[in-house]
């Protein structure tokens, strides 16, 4: 279980649009009885009555949680029934209107090494004499390769979480 994202400063009245999204990132269903969300000030919301299937998420608005999110730095904690903090998500500084706070991914040194061990030191220059159709084909193939690499990285990161 993770806090996927939250919106501390929606357009308009904050209490009409603030929300927290929880994600069950496991392969098992999770009964959230006894789980809670807690903010930096100590305000809590108990998740009793909620359950999430594998890879399912739930968006909880202020009107449900009654947790007012700070617009100038906030930390949310996800706490399991035993009282153990299993995840936290935070930001510092001022939240721009409509800025969603979400999980950033940091790669371990091992994953970075695997990704870049055979990466060339420099890339060859593209000759201006290359026909536009060949250049577009190359760019399309490069984009597909990068998309595949991104999926692979995310699968590795998910295993680390």
C-alpha positions in Angstrom: 0.0 0.0 0.0 1.3 3.5 -0.9 0.1 7.0 -0.9 0.1 7.5 -4.7 -0.6 11.3 -4.7 -2.4 14.2 -3.1 -3.6 17.6 -4.1 -3.1 20.2 -1.4 -4.0 23.3 -3.4 -6.9 22.8 -5.9 -8.4 25.6 -7.9 -11.2 27.3 -5.9 -12.0 26.4 -2.3 -9.4 23.9 -1.0 -12.0 21.9 1.0 -14.0 21.3 -2.2 -11.1 19.8 -4.2 -8.3 18.5 -1.9 -7.8 14.7 -2.1 -5.5 11.8 -1.3 -5.1 8.8 -3.6 -4.1 5.4 -2.1 -2.8 2.6 -4.2 -2.7 -1.1 -3.4 0.5 -1.9 -5.2 0.5 -5.5 -4.1 -0.8 -8.7 -5.8 -3.2 -9.3 -2.8 -6.4 -7.7 -1.8 -6.1 -5.5 1.3 -8.8 -4.9 3.9 -8.0 -1.4 5.2 -9.7 -1.9 8.5 -7.4 -0.5 11.1 -5.3 1.4 8.5 -5.0 5.2 8.8 -3.8 8.3 7.0 -2.1 10.9 9.2 -0.9 14.4 8.3 2.0 16.4 9.6 -0.2 18.0 12.3 -1.3 14.6 13.6 -4.8 14.7 12.2 -5.8 11.1 11.3 -8.4 9.4 9.1 -9.2 5.8 9.8 -9.8 3.6 6.7 -12.2 1.1 8.3 -14.8 0.0 5.8 -12.5 0.2 2.8 -10.8 -2.6 0.8 -8.7 -2.5 -2.3 -8.1 -5.2 -4.9 -4.6 -5.7 -6.4 -3.4 -2.5 -8.2 -6.7 -0.7 -7.3 -6.6 2.9 -6.0 -9.0 5.0 -4.1 -9.4 8.8 -4.1 -10.4 10.3 -0.8 -11.6 13.9 -0.8 -11.5 16.3 2.2 -15.2 15.9 2.7 -14.5 12.3 3.6 -11.2 12.5 5.5 -11.6 16.0 7.0 -7.8 16.3 6.7 -7.0 19.8 5.5 -3.8 19.6 3.5 -1.2 22.4 4.0 -0.4 24.6 1.0 3.1 25.3 2.4 4.7 21.9 2.9 2.9 18.8 4.0 3.6 15.2 4.9 1.1 12.3 4.8 1.8 9.0 6.5 0.1 5.7 5.8 -0.1 3.6 8.9 -1.0 -0.1 9.0 -3.2 -1.8 11.7 -0.2 -2.6 13.9 0.7 1.1 14.0 3.7 0.8 11.7 4.3 3.6 9.2 4.4 1.8 5.8 4.7 4.8 3.5 4.9 8.6 3.5 4.7 11.3 0.8 5.6 14.9 1.3 6.6 18.1 -0.3 8.2 21.3 0.9 7.8 25.0 -0.1 4.6 26.5 -1.6 2.2 24.3 -3.6 1.2 25.9 -6.8 -2.5 25.8 -7.6 -3.5 22.4 -9.1 0.0 20.9 -8.4 -0.3 17.2 -7.6 2.2 15.8 -5.2 3.2 12.3 -6.3 5.8 9.7 -5.6 9.2 10.4 -7.2 11.3 7.5 -8.3 14.9 7.3 -7.2 17.0 4.6 -8.8 19.4 2.6 -6.7 23.1 2.5 -7.8 22.6 -1.1 -8.9 19.7 -0.3 -11.2 21.6 2.8 -12.6 24.6 0.6 -13.3 22.4 -2.0 -15.1 20.8 0.7 -17.2 23.9 2.6 -18.2 26.7 0.0 -18.2 26.8 -0.2 -22.0 25.6 3.3 -22.8 27.9 5.0 -25.3 30.0 8.0 -24.1 28.8 10.0 -27.0 26.2 9.7 -29.7 27.0 10.2 -33.3 26.0 13.4 -34.9 23.1 13.3 -37.4 24.1 14.3 -40.8 22.1 17.1 -42.4 22.0 14.9 -45.6 19.8 12.3 -43.9 16.4 12.2 -45.6 13.5 13.4 -43.4 11.7 10.1 -43.7 14.8 8.2 -42.3 15.2 10.7 -39.5 11.5 10.3 -38.5 11.9 6.5 -38.6 14.9 6.7 -36.4 13.2 9.1 -34.0 10.1 6.8 -33.8 12.3 3.7 -33.1 14.2 5.7 -30.5 11.0 6.7 -28.8 9.8 3.1 -28.8 13.1 2.0 -27.3 12.9 4.6 -24.6 9.3 3.6 -23.8 10.3 0.0 -23.4 13.2 1.1 -21.2 10.8 3.1 -19.0 8.5 0.1 -18.6 11.5 -2.1 -17.6 12.8 0.5 -15.1 9.4 0.9 -13.5 9.1 -2.9 -13.2 12.5 -3.0 -11.4 11.5 -0.1 -9.1 8.2 -1.7 -8.3 10.1 -4.9 -7.2 12.3 -2.7 -4.9 9.3 -1.1 -3.3 
